[in-house]
């Protein structure tokens, strides 16, 4: 579709910023692989999923779509946390 390139570029840039932010949070403590996974879970659940839920409620979107998006974000952040925690 027209404009998809901008959406993909934005997605890449925002994913990088989110990973960098998570890396900064992980850098505050002595975190290994398991800790990185937990940081990723709590970071995504406490911030990202709550924003998604609030937006879903106000837009009156499908809860099925919410759960798909929320699961995707939580798993993505847990993977980022595992990589960043294991890297240290």
PyMOL commands that set and color helices and strands:
alter all, ss='L'
color gray80, all
select helices_A, chain A and resi 4-27+33-59+63-87
alter helices_A, ss='H'
color red, helices_A
deselect
rebuild
show_as cartoon
